[in-house]
Amino acid sequence: MPSDGLNDLIQERQKSRHAQRKNQVPYAMILLVLSCVYAFFLWRDGRGYTAFWLVGIALGFVMRNSRFCFAATFRDAFLFKNTKLMRALILSLIIGTLGFAAIQFQYLRNHPGAGYDEIPGIFDSVGLHTVIGAFLFGVGMVIAGGCAASVLMRIGEGHALPLITLLGFFIGTTLGAKDYPNWYGSMIQNTGVVYLPEYMNFGAAVFLQIAVLAALYRLALWFQNRKPEK
Amino acid sequence: MKVRDLDCLYEVCPIPLIKAVKELKKMNSGDVLVVHSDESCVGVMMEEWAKQNHYSIQIEEPKDGEWEIYLQKP
């Protein structure tokens, strides 16, 4: 509970200020109508795009209101001992594991011996390139103030600074696409894909992955609630 | 009760909270720090931080997209 002193200070400061807030509902209405019109045109051209448009808007809404930020997920644990977002990410990985397990199990039962290219999901190799890429991305993410998701969200909120970050994104992805064959030739093609169901029973692999994620969740919770060292 | 203002306008996450933590360390019990920020995430972040560290906190939005975060040291 804030003390009386704090409340008095806030009241005194608010009193001396004129109301500077504008009603933003008309703008929201205009945007709503425009996006509906756009959805209608997309519907005429191809149904799939309407779905993308609506899901995109819904995702943006959820991102904005949940403040889900991948940069903060990894940053806040170290800076402020706050692992709430990290735990949310682990939870979403557990849900993703269950969902993909169901899809892949179904697929593998109908198509025994399917290769990495055919099984639903993306199979990427793990190696030194993952470490280098993650390090570069992590440094850039913290300097830029956010990952792709929060940069796009901020632009929607009306900030101008993330527009520069977005420009950097365009430059970075273009350069990345240009240099990818180099990376692939020198590193990526020599590394292997790790797919747990190849080494053990499918159910055991799913169980192991969820057990590890649950352990990480407990570890993150313990880290946040740990008594500060004095 | 001393009151100090901290201007964090145009600063991106997480710099306002880092600056506030640094500033609060120099202040005495009962003092109030007012952080000015234009990032929507800052208030939410500080609320969590304040709860974790038992600070009193109050968030005001005097202008659209501009927040004042009142933090009182316990």
Interface residues (C-beta under 8 A of the other chain):
Chain A: M1 P2 S3 G5 L6 N7 L9 I10 R13 Q14 R17 Q20 R21 K22 Q24 R67 C69 A71 A72 R75 D76 L79 F80 K81 N82 K84 G145 G146 S150 E157 G158 H159 L161 Q224
Chain B: M1 V3 Y10 V12 C13 P14 L17 I18 V21 G30 V32 D38 E39 S40 C41 V44 M45 E48 W49 Q52 S56 I57 Q58 E60 E61 P62 K63 D64 G65 E68 Y70 Q72
